[in-house]
Amino acid sequence: MIEHTGLNQNLYEVDSQVYDRLSLSITNVVNEREGVEYDACRFQLNGMNIISRSSKTTPKKSGQFVTFWKRDQLGETAPHSENDPFDFYIVQSRSRDQLGQFVFPKSVLIKKGYIRTALKDGKRGFRVYPIWDQTSNKQAEKTQDWQLKYFYKIDELTNLNKVRELYGIQ
């Protein structure tokens, strides 16, 4: 268990309601100044390198938007690269009294084209569709279908075995 100094509210709740119950420890938290609006930070979770964001509800589309960029050598925003040192990109998603977390392995984001590779440009942001969101079109429905494999809801019934599986821990 860590001192919760420096954690945003959503990540604090995940830590106290899920990580603590699984003996997972957050260390080396670095909050990203430019991503304050999305609770942007990086940390280690039992030695795994994590990029973390909170998604935001937007007024005109279903789902929630989240940023997924970095600054390149010229100071321009750029998609993350397959060579960047992280294991998971996690997204805390909140809607009123509901909280959940997407745990996307780097390998899945590469496969889906979200991370820059020699063959794909990558993305600077995208929409996530938690279980409580109704999709508004076929593309959103298709995206929600694959994303929900990497999602768990945080409440008194949180499936801790699924969380272990998502992070690849015993």
Secondary structure by P-SEA (a helix, b strand, c coil): ccccccccaaaaaaaacccccccccccbbbbbcccccccccccccccbbbbbbbbbbbccccbbbbbbbbbccccccccccccccccbbbbbbbcccbbbbbbbcaaaaaaacccccccccccccbbbbccccccccaaaaaaaaaaaaaccccccccaaaaaaaaaccc
